[in-house]
């Protein structure tokens, strides 16, 4: 009994000692001091709204088989006539017929340049969905304090905010210290192979050096992160990789009245079901741990204690993330996106195929995912390989992590504090794919963030119905880029 009491006492002492350490660490993390936003240097005008509306009205939907060329050309012509200062001072090149590359020469051309990446193409709106929109999807209408339409969030709103900021700076005679490039792609939504990739190749062949790249990705969350009321700007410093696998089965086919064994469809369905029910295990990547630790001071006490003590609560946090809407941050995700089989209701197809898309966590690769899928499916009659289109594999690895201790990241944080009262920036994992990956051969310093305020309701509007941008937020976007252009020159 004496030995048992000693063991129990030791366990209790250890438990309360660990608890005390966790509590102390929670008290040691202090919320950031709120900074007051600076008075806006650029106020939203009716001309700015008219220009954004006109750009939204261009149906710039690009796909591999059919491109509405006249819409892209009309948009290019409109930018040229409506933004005269940019087109007077900045050099412009046309890439692959539709993409644009602007060059704003800096005071010291010997310095590596900064590159802003954006795009003019948008995803289509299905005929069946048009009637479900509050305003016409390509109308660019202003209602209830918002400008509505496809592209207002992704990515014509940020594109025009950036161009409006540059237009204003040029009109004031401002000249950046280092050269600035602006890449405006026309096919980001379909991979950026003709736009951003071609622009990257051109810059590399020209011997251009890049300090940093700024692209879409993160945004200012509103009510998306629990246990805090602060606006949190998630800045993507790492991006998940992309992989699409093709599964195919060759069967005997025949008459549906005399099926023999598993049909091609059934066998393929079993394989897909195994993949969906045997996902890769969750992990907390280092950048996600850093996000949590940076967020800790802004949380209420108990969540703060957990976030400040990942050394002991890491398994709990990983499990909670994996079972919540935050699961893409801790998993290599998989989604079956296409299924092809059959031509007639009474005929067994001799062949069936499916595409499964994966978004890869840092640390995972094409080989590791292929190994996992082949082990899970465990059927020699199911062929598994990397999908390719026109000889190009649907794969790129996770992007390397940008250094967020640099002056560039500090400039982002300072600019944000000037524009959005109380907002804080945290480094984050970008779960989507952006054109910035095409510029990774030139620099690993890629920051994926646009100052859009995004609520839970807004997430469904991205690529969905009723996409819109608040007029007040559009002014913030213009103001953000206007200040960032100067802060990039002066933050050390």
Secondary structure by P-SEA (a helix, b strand, c coil): caaaaaaaaaaaaaaaaaaaaaaaaaaacccccbbbbccccccccaaaaaaaaaaaaccccccccccaaaaaaaaaaaaaaacccccccbbbbbccccbbbbbbcccccccbbbbbbbbcbbbbbccccccccccccccccccccccccccccccaaaaaaaaaaaaaaaaaccccccbbbbbbbccccccccccaaaaaaaaaaaccccccccccccccccccccccccbbbbbccbbbbbbbbbbbbbcccccccccccccaaaaaaaaaaaaaaccccccccaaaaaaaaaaccccccaaaaaaaccccaaaaaaaaaaaccccccccccccccbbbbbccccbbbcccbbbbbbbccccccaaaaaaaaaaaaccccbbbbbbbccccccccccccccccccaaaaaaaaaaaaccccbbbbbbbbccccccccccccccbbbbbccccccccccccccccbbbbbaaaaaaaaaaaaaaaaaaaccc
